[in-house]
């Protein structure tokens, strides 16, 4: 998502919340709780599926997953906005940290945590 697109999304979410007078409920605590609840709803779609089944969802199930991902994105963006964090800059920062923790030539093909191979 480009910077301008991301800013437009934040503004649309602010307007959506303001129109419903929901700011009073959108504390960082509540937004983080809503975020994890939506993540749990996403997980429910994959619970008990095999690896193969999880990679080949029906169109109906995929549409449901898409909406759960949207809910997660909405709460994530709102939480970062509420805390005045630049989410896109944070992603760039975290990718740089992960590149240091997980050098491609050392970890390629391994699911181990960085503390297990250093």
ZISUL-V895183 format. One record per pair of residues at least 6 apart in sequence whose ideal C-beta (glycine too) atoms are under 7 Angstrom apart, sorted by the first residue. I is the first residue (numbers start at 0). J is the second residue. Records with the same first field share a line. If there is no record, write none. Layout:
# ZISUL-V895183
I: J / J
This chain:
# ZISUL-V895183
2: 87
5: 87
8: 76
9: 76 / 80
12: 73 / 76 / 77
16: 22 / 25
25: 77 / 81
27: 78 / 81 / 82
30: 74 / 77 / 78 / 81
31: 78
33: 74
34: 71 / 74 / 75 / 78
37: 67 / 70 / 71 / 74
38: 71
40: 67
41: 64 / 67 / 68 / 71
44: 60 / 63 / 64 / 67
45: 53
56: 64
76: 86
79: 86
100: 113
101: 113
105: 116
106: 116
